[in-house]
Amino acid sequence: MKPSLKKDCGQRDLFRSRLDQIINMNHLLVMLSELLDWERLAQALDLIILKWDTLEFPCA
């Protein structure tokens, strides 16, 4: 007989606050982060990083 899986009710984290309880969800930066297209931003940064990695710098 397999042991039953216990449902995590958060008792182990009794003294840890959840992040959404610490952060003011009405802050302008939080609201801005909800509007950003994070996938598109990550793709754009990937292209920039790839170009940066292929640059050759002259020896000093």
Rosetta silent file (secondary structure, phi, psi, omega in degrees, C-alpha in Angstrom):
SEQUENCE: MKPSLKKDCGQRDLFRSRLDQIINMNHLLVMLSELLDWERLAQALDLIILKWDTLEFPCA
SCORE:     score description
SCORE:     0.000 S_00000001
   1 L     0.000  127.680 -179.597    0.000    0.000    0.000 S_00000001
   2 L   -80.136  146.030  176.133    1.416    3.357   -1.035 S_00000001
   3 L   -69.246  144.915  179.393    1.406    6.237    1.432 S_00000001
   4 L   -75.079  145.746  177.743   -1.147    8.897    0.678 S_00000001
   5 L   -77.166  130.667  178.946    0.114   12.242   -0.524 S_00000001
   6 L   -84.110  137.147  176.845   -0.360   14.964    2.006 S_00000001
   7 L   -78.969  128.482 -178.971   -1.886   18.161    0.780 S_00000001
   8 L   -74.284  113.845 -179.448    0.401   21.095    1.533 S_00000001
   9 L  -104.177    5.552  176.039   -1.586   23.453    3.702 S_00000001
  10 L    83.839    9.538 -178.500    1.303   25.805    4.419 S_00000001
  11 H   -67.317  -30.711  178.334    1.762   24.847    8.051 S_00000001
  12 H   -66.566  -27.345 -177.966    5.508   24.403    7.562 S_00000001
  13 H  -101.129   39.643 -175.334    5.694   28.009    6.397 S_00000001
  14 L   -57.654  -37.528 -176.089    3.833   29.389    9.386 S_00000001
  15 L  -102.366    8.672  175.814    6.241   32.301    9.843 S_00000001
  16 L  -100.446  132.297  177.145    6.890   32.969    6.156 S_00000001
  17 L   -88.814  144.977  174.144    4.831   35.585    4.432 S_00000001
  18 L   -73.461  149.607 -175.863    3.681   35.069    0.887 S_00000001
  19 H   -60.199  -38.255 -179.418    5.203   37.486   -1.601 S_00000001
  20 H   -70.707  -12.691  174.838    1.823   38.939   -2.568 S_00000001
  21 H   -88.549  -20.330 -179.503    1.264   39.795    1.102 S_00000001
  22 H   -88.361  -40.973 -175.482    4.562   41.679    1.294 S_00000001
  23 L   -85.638  138.908  174.240    4.336   43.603   -1.979 S_00000001
  24 L   -76.330  105.376 -174.734    1.837   46.386   -2.485 S_00000001
  25 L   -69.567  -10.037  176.993   -0.047   45.015   -5.498 S_00000001
  26 L   -96.575    4.499  178.687   -1.379   48.523   -6.258 S_00000001
  27 L   -67.850  146.448 -176.346    2.104   49.981   -6.670 S_00000001
  28 H   -59.585  -38.788 -179.697    2.741   51.525  -10.087 S_00000001
  29 H   -68.652  -33.988  176.117    5.688   49.247  -10.854 S_00000001
  30 H   -66.622  -43.834  179.299    3.631   46.155  -10.041 S_00000001
  31 H   -65.903  -37.093  176.786    0.852   47.344  -12.325 S_00000001
  32 H   -63.587  -40.948 -179.261    3.404   48.131  -15.056 S_00000001
  33 H   -63.688  -27.395  177.586    4.862   44.637  -14.764 S_00000001
  34 H   -75.228  -22.056 -179.380    1.416   43.194  -15.419 S_00000001
  35 H   -87.419  -21.395 -176.169    1.176   45.174  -18.671 S_00000001
  36 L   -70.497  143.677  172.868    4.560   44.109  -20.065 S_00000001
  37 L   -90.588   91.138 -172.220    4.810   41.378  -22.665 S_00000001
  38 H   -64.789  -34.815  179.043    7.558   39.441  -20.898 S_00000001
  39 H   -64.682  -43.174  178.834    7.946   36.852  -23.666 S_00000001
  40 H   -65.739  -39.783  177.866    8.548   39.544  -26.281 S_00000001
  41 H   -63.173  -42.929  179.225   11.020   41.298  -23.994 S_00000001
  42 H   -63.600  -40.009  178.246   12.925   38.056  -23.413 S_00000001
  43 H   -64.797  -41.792  179.188   13.132   37.416  -27.163 S_00000001
  44 H   -65.006  -40.904  179.065   14.439   40.934  -27.813 S_00000001
  45 H   -68.677  -34.196  176.530   17.060   40.590  -25.083 S_00000001
  46 H   -60.290  -41.955  178.991   18.122   37.203  -26.452 S_00000001
  47 H   -64.107  -41.354  179.512   18.890   38.830  -29.801 S_00000001
  48 H   -64.695  -42.651 -179.253   20.903   41.576  -28.144 S_00000001
  49 H   -66.467  -39.558  177.728   22.879   39.072  -26.065 S_00000001
  50 H   -62.216  -42.158  178.091   23.594   36.933  -29.135 S_00000001
  51 H   -65.229  -40.164 -179.473   24.937   39.965  -31.009 S_00000001
  52 H   -64.010  -40.116 -179.536   27.036   40.978  -28.004 S_00000001
  53 H   -66.752  -26.550 -177.231   28.539   37.497  -27.745 S_00000001
  54 H   -91.477   -5.974  178.505   29.632   37.538  -31.389 S_00000001
  55 L   -68.689  140.255  175.562   31.387   40.917  -31.202 S_00000001
  56 L  -109.866  127.252 -179.673   35.142   40.801  -31.457 S_00000001
  57 L  -100.763  137.554  179.001   37.062   43.350  -29.474 S_00000001
  58 L   -67.513  148.693  177.998   40.566   44.430  -30.560 S_00000001
  59 L   -69.639  143.499 -179.095   43.392   43.504  -28.227 S_00000001
  60 L   -77.523    0.000    0.000   44.639   46.381  -26.113 S_00000001
